[in-house]
Amino acid sequence: MTERPEFSHRRERHGVVGPFSGRQLVFVFVAVLMAGVVLIGITTPLGNTGDGPAAVDPKATAYLISSPPPVGLKVGDTAPGFSVANADGSTYQLTDLTGAPIRLIDLRGKAVWVNFWTTWCPPCQSEVPILRDVSAKYKDQRLVLVAISVQETDPADVAAYAARYQLGYTIGFDGTGQIFHAYKAYGLPTQVFIDPNGVIASIVASPLDEAGAETHIRAILPTATAGRGAGPGARP
């Protein structure tokens, strides 16, 4: 008589969900969770994105050219002048593209927008039309834009760039970067908004869009700062 196979009552193993085991489902869950964390990390803007003069525009970042200084300038400080004393006793003075000196003390009583930039810096290039248009819009309200070109080789190259894009605002040539470092800046562009008393009202270490630039400018216009006390000291 032919032997029959032994009958077994052992239950067939099935997955927790369809063909998938519990271990496989846990692995998939963890992988999806990690992907979500990474996605949030790369899409969340860095820095303060709230409203107000101290807010940083999250849509663009500065081009870093040095490490941040241990102590930077603060809102409420008297703005550094546009000259630096050298170790040999001489003075490094910021000049425009023709070699004429630019002195911050000469701008007392006006709203001053300082913009550190270079012609080769991509975020600076994207911001140039905003500087040109917004500075022209507020010029009659006693706004002065001083765009300081940092560590470029020849004022003539910057002048050619300014002529090409019809930049009518003041451009300083900081060939050695001494004014840039006096302002404790480390990225391009860096914006410093100085009220008519020579006091720093806000600092933005990134490019600005038109709305952001106008917010900072309106806060330092002479009509907006009337009645405030003068800064503790003046620098050239």
C-alpha positions as CSV (number, residue, x, y, z in Angstrom):
1,M,0.0,0.0,0.0
2,T,1.4,3.4,-1.0
3,E,2.2,5.6,1.9
4,R,0.4,8.9,2.0
5,P,2.2,12.0,3.0
6,E,1.8,13.0,6.5
7,F,-1.0,15.6,7.0
8,S,0.2,18.7,8.9
9,H,-1.9,21.2,10.8
10,R,0.9,23.8,10.8
11,R,-0.6,27.2,9.8
12,E,0.8,28.9,6.8
13,R,2.6,32.2,7.6
14,H,1.1,35.3,6.2
15,G,2.3,38.9,6.2
16,V,0.9,41.6,8.5
17,V,-0.4,43.5,5.5
18,G,-0.7,41.4,2.4
19,P,2.6,39.8,1.6
20,F,4.6,42.2,3.9
21,S,6.0,41.2,7.3
22,G,5.9,43.4,10.3
23,R,9.7,43.9,10.0
24,Q,9.4,45.0,6.4
25,L,6.6,47.5,7.4
26,V,8.7,48.9,10.2
27,F,11.7,49.4,7.8
28,V,9.5,51.2,5.2
29,F,8.0,53.4,7.9
30,V,11.5,54.4,9.2
31,A,12.7,55.2,5.7
32,V,9.7,57.4,4.9
33,L,10.1,59.2,8.3
34,M,13.8,59.9,7.6
35,A,13.0,61.1,4.1
36,G,10.5,63.5,5.5
37,V,12.9,64.9,8.1
38,V,15.5,65.5,5.4
39,L,13.0,67.2,3.1
40,I,11.9,69.5,5.9
41,G,15.5,70.3,6.7
42,I,16.4,71.3,3.2
43,T,13.3,73.4,2.5
44,T,13.1,75.3,5.8
45,P,14.6,78.8,5.5
46,L,17.6,79.5,7.9
47,G,17.6,82.5,10.2
48,N,14.9,84.8,11.4
49,T,12.1,85.0,8.9
50,G,9.7,87.1,11.0
51,D,8.6,90.6,10.2
52,G,10.3,93.8,11.2
53,P,13.6,95.6,10.4
54,A,15.8,92.8,11.7
55,A,14.3,90.1,9.7
56,V,16.4,88.2,7.2
57,D,15.0,87.5,3.7
58,P,14.8,83.7,3.5
59,K,14.6,83.6,-0.3
60,A,18.3,84.2,-0.9
61,T,21.6,83.9,1.0
62,A,24.8,85.8,1.1
63,Y,28.1,84.7,-0.6
64,L,30.4,84.1,2.3
65,I,34.0,85.3,1.9
66,S,35.3,85.0,5.5
67,S,34.4,83.5,8.8
68,P,32.0,85.5,11.1
69,P,33.8,87.7,13.6
70,P,33.4,86.7,17.3
71,V,31.8,90.0,18.0
72,G,29.8,91.8,15.4
73,L,28.1,95.2,15.1
74,K,24.8,95.6,16.9
75,V,21.7,97.7,16.3
76,G,22.1,100.8,18.4
77,D,25.9,101.1,17.8
78,T,27.4,104.2,16.3
79,A,28.2,103.2,12.7
80,P,32.0,102.9,11.9
81,G,33.3,105.6,9.7
82,F,34.6,105.1,6.2
83,S,38.2,105.5,7.3
84,V,40.6,103.1,9.2
85,A,43.8,104.0,11.0
86,N,46.7,101.9,9.7
87,A,49.5,100.5,11.9
88,D,52.0,102.9,10.4
89,G,49.9,105.9,11.4
90,S,48.5,106.6,8.0
91,T,44.7,106.5,7.3
92,Y,42.9,104.3,4.9
93,Q,40.0,106.4,3.4
94,L,37.2,105.0,1.4
95,T,37.0,106.7,-2.0
96,D,34.5,106.6,-4.9
97,L,35.4,105.3,-8.3
98,T,37.1,108.6,-9.3
99,G,39.3,108.6,-6.2
100,A,37.3,111.2,-4.3
101,P,36.9,110.5,-0.5
102,I,33.5,109.3,0.9
103,R,33.0,110.4,4.5
104,L,30.2,109.1,6.6
105,I,30.2,112.3,8.7
106,D,29.3,114.3,5.6
107,L,26.1,112.3,5.4
108,R,24.9,113.1,8.9
109,G,21.2,114.2,8.8
110,K,20.5,111.7,6.0
111,A,19.3,108.1,5.9
112,V,22.3,106.0,4.8
113,W,22.0,102.6,3.3
114,V,25.4,100.8,3.1
115,N,25.6,97.9,0.8
116,F,28.8,95.7,0.6
117,W,29.0,94.0,-2.8
118,T,31.1,93.0,-5.7
119,T,30.5,92.8,-9.5
120,W,31.2,89.0,-9.6
121,C,29.0,88.0,-6.7
122,P,25.8,86.3,-8.0
123,P,23.4,87.3,-5.2
124,C,24.8,90.9,-5.4
125,Q,24.1,90.9,-9.2
126,S,20.5,89.8,-8.7
127,E,20.1,92.6,-6.1
128,V,21.5,95.4,-8.2
129,P,18.2,96.3,-10.0
130,I,16.5,96.7,-6.6
131,L,19.3,99.0,-5.3
132,R,19.1,101.1,-8.4
133,D,15.3,101.5,-8.4
134,V,14.6,101.7,-4.7
135,S,17.5,104.2,-4.0
136,A,16.1,106.4,-6.8
137,K,12.6,106.2,-5.4
138,Y,13.7,107.5,-2.0
139,K,16.5,109.9,-3.0
140,D,14.2,112.9,-2.6
141,Q,13.5,111.8,0.9
142,R,17.1,112.2,1.8
143,L,18.2,108.6,1.4
144,V,21.8,108.0,0.3
145,L,22.9,104.6,-0.9
146,V,26.6,103.9,-0.6
147,A,27.4,100.6,-2.3
148,I,30.9,99.6,-1.3
149,S,32.7,97.3,-3.8
150,V,34.9,94.9,-1.8
151,Q,38.4,93.6,-2.8
152,E,38.1,94.2,-6.5
153,T,41.2,94.8,-8.6
154,D,40.4,98.0,-10.5
155,P,38.0,100.9,-10.0
156,A,37.7,101.1,-13.8
157,D,36.1,97.6,-13.9
158,V,33.5,98.6,-11.4
159,A,32.9,101.9,-13.2
160,A,32.3,100.0,-16.4
161,Y,29.8,97.8,-14.6
162,A,28.0,100.8,-13.1
163,A,27.8,102.5,-16.5
164,R,26.5,99.4,-18.2
165,Y,23.6,99.0,-15.7
166,Q,23.1,102.8,-15.2
167,L,23.8,102.8,-11.5
168,G,23.3,106.4,-10.3
169,Y,24.0,105.9,-6.7
170,T,27.4,106.4,-4.8
171,I,29.8,103.5,-5.3
172,G,32.8,103.2,-3.0
173,F,36.0,101.2,-3.8
174,D,37.3,99.2,-0.9
175,G,40.1,97.5,-2.6
176,T,41.8,96.1,0.5
177,G,38.5,95.3,2.3
178,Q,39.4,97.3,5.4
179,I,36.0,99.1,5.5
180,F,34.3,95.8,5.0
181,H,36.1,94.3,8.0
182,A,35.6,97.5,10.1
183,Y,31.9,96.8,9.7
184,K,32.4,93.2,10.9
185,A,30.9,91.9,7.6
186,Y,31.7,88.4,6.3
187,G,29.3,87.8,3.4
188,L,28.2,89.6,0.2
189,P,25.9,91.4,0.1
190,T,25.7,92.8,3.6
191,Q,23.4,95.7,4.3
192,V,23.7,98.3,7.1
193,F,21.0,100.9,7.6
194,I,22.1,104.0,9.4
195,D,19.8,106.6,10.7
196,P,20.4,110.4,10.4
197,N,22.2,110.5,13.7
198,G,24.8,108.0,12.6
199,V,23.3,105.1,14.6
200,I,22.8,101.6,13.1
201,A,19.1,100.9,12.9
202,S,19.3,97.4,11.2
203,I,21.8,94.9,9.7
204,V,20.9,92.4,7.1
205,A,23.4,89.7,6.1
206,S,21.7,88.7,2.9
207,P,20.1,90.1,-0.3
208,L,16.9,92.0,0.0
209,D,13.8,92.0,-2.2
210,E,12.2,95.4,-3.0
211,A,9.6,95.2,-0.2
212,G,12.3,94.2,2.4
213,A,14.5,97.1,1.3
214,E,11.7,99.6,1.6
215,T,10.8,98.4,5.1
216,H,14.4,99.1,6.3
217,I,14.6,102.4,4.5
218,R,11.3,103.8,5.8
219,A,12.5,103.1,9.3
220,I,15.5,105.4,8.9
221,L,14.2,108.3,6.8
222,P,14.6,111.7,8.6
223,T,10.8,112.0,8.9
224,A,10.6,108.7,10.6
225,T,13.5,109.4,13.1
226,A,12.7,113.0,14.0
227,G,13.0,113.5,17.7
228,R,15.5,110.6,18.4
229,G,18.6,111.4,20.3
230,A,21.9,111.7,18.4
231,G,24.5,108.9,18.5
232,P,27.3,109.0,21.1
233,G,29.9,110.1,18.6
234,A,30.7,110.9,15.0
235,R,33.3,109.2,12.8
236,P,34.6,110.3,9.4
